[in-house]
Amino acid sequence: MPTAPILVVDRDPWVRRLLSVLLTSNNYSVLETDDGSEALGLIASNRPGLLIVDVAISGMEAAAFLTNVVERGYKGPIVVLSASTEAGAIAERFGATHMEKPFDPKDLLDAVTRLFPTTSNRIVRPVFVSFVFR
């Protein structure tokens, strides 16, 4: 397992859970939050190796969050994962990879493997996650 975690920042708890299950089942350590301010604290204290950020986060706009991230010295890869029409422009502004929601889990894992290489050979296993909406 990589030593640095992946930080998922998304307002939607279902998306955070899906990403957490998908990534942890593929031997990644995952931190998650919906809040930009909390995410900045997690970055400072946990030094993640990859950020997966939606444009819709609590506490601040995504562009302001990413500006703070860069100003605080984060140099790792960023994936902007969003259905927002402005996500592509935000990703380009910060040199991030843009992926649209809904996303194919295999495509996301391919991007994570490419952006966050590890010394171990990773076997990507399909993960089937079922959520019951009530």
N, C-alpha and C positions, 0 to 999 in steps of 0.2 A: 504494500500500500504506500502511495506517496506520502512523504512526511507533511507536506503542506495541504491544508484542506481546500475544498472548493466552496466558495461563498455564493449562495443563491439568495437574491434579493428580489422578491416579487410580492405584490399585495395579495394575490390569490392563494389562499392556503392549499387548495387542491393542486395547483401547479407546483408549489413548493414541495408538497408531499410526493407528487409524481417524480419530480427531479431528484429528490432525496433518495427514494427507493431505487430509481434507475441507476443513479451514480454509486450508491453504497453497494448495490448488488454487483457492481463492476469494480469493486475494491477501491473506491475513492472515499475519502473522509469528507463529510459535508456539514457545513454550517448553514443555517437559514434564518432569514428575518424578512419582515415586510416593511421595515422602517429604515429610511436612509440614515438617520442619525445613529441608530443602533448598529447599522452596517459599518459605519465609519469606525465605531469603537471596536467592532469585531475584526476589522482589517488591522487596526493598530495592535490589538492584543494577540491575534492569531496568525497574522501574516499569510493569508491565503495565496495559493499559487494560481488561482483562476477565479474570476468573478463572472457570474451569470446574472444579468440585471434586466429587469423589465423596465419599460418607460414609466409604467404606472406603479409607483412605490409610495408608501406613506411617508409623511414628514417633510419631503422636499421633492422638487422636480428632478427627473433623471439627469438632465444636463447639469444642474447645480451639484447633484451628488457626484457625478463623474468628474466635474471640475475639482471638487474637494479631494477626491481620490487621487487625482494626478498631482495636485498641489501638495499633498501629503507624502508624495514620493512613491506611490505604487507604480511599479513598472511591469507587472505581469499582464497576461492576456485577459481580455474582457470579451464576453459574448453578450450582445444586446438581444434578448429573446422577447419579441413583442409583436402584437397584432396592430400596434399603432402605426399610422401612416408616417409619423415623424421619426420612427425608430431608425430607419436607414440613414437619415441625415445625421442623427445623433451619433450613431455608430461610426460613421465616416469621420465626423469631427474629432472623435477621440481615438481613431485608429483601431476600433473594435470590430469584431466579426458580428454581422447582423444575421439573425435567423428569425424567420416569421413564425408566429403561432397561427394555426396549430402546426406542430412540428412532428417530424418522424423521429422517434427515439433513436434509431440507428444513425440517422444523420447527425443528431446531437452528440451521440457518443463518438462518432467519427471526428467531429470538430473538437471535442474535448481531448481525445487522444492526440490529435494533431497539435493542438495549442498547448497542451499540458503533458508533454512526454514524460515517461517514467523509465526507470532502469529495468523494470520487470516487463516481461512479455505479458500483454493483457489479452485475455480471451473475452471477447464481447459476447455476452449471453443475452438472448432476448429476454425481456422482462415484461410480463403481462400484469398490469395493474388494473384492478376493477374498483370503481368507486360507486357507492350507492348514494343517490341523491334522495333526500327525504323532504 
